[in-house]
Each structure stands twice: as structure tokens, then as C-alpha cells.
Amino acid sequence: MNIRPVSDLRNHYSDVEKDVEEHGPVFLTKNGYGSMVVMSIEQFDRINGSVDAALDEADVQASTTSLRYTHEEVFDSIRKGLNAKRA
């Protein structure tokens, strides 16, 4: 995880931009606390695109079947997916 003070965005923009391109999102802090995340447009699209695609798929499934999941089943599935990506 790349963490930098928010002042680096103003004072060292090209370094922050390089970090984003080479290592992914940069987490910015202000007064020692998380303030914002800087990421490339490609990274943003990848995150949002997967969410949009999943929501579209869920809409199609909901309109074509009576199968429904409990919130426990949904969140367990999400947790398993996130844990698998970390491993």
C-alpha cells in the first residue's frame, strides 16, 4: 500500500503520478488521517466496470429466475472472492 501526505500531490505531482502508474492507487493522508485515494482512469474504470457488469448480470438473473440469495449468502460469497484474491 502506497501512502503519502496530501501535500505530495501539490509539491511532487509527477512522483505521485509515477507511483500510480507503476504501483497502483496512492492513499493520501492529511494530518495523519486518510484523506483520499488517487488512481489512474484505467484503474477506476476496472473497478467501476466490474461493479456495473455485476449489477447488470444480477438484473438479468432477477428477471429470468425466481432464485434469490440472502444477504448472508451474498456477503459470504464476496468475502470468499476477496480473500481468494489476497492469497
Long-range contacts (C-beta under 8 A, 24 or more apart in sequence): 1-27, 2-26, 2-27, 3-27, 3-28, 3-29, 4-28, 4-29, 5-29, 5-30, 6-30, 6-35, 6-36, 9-38
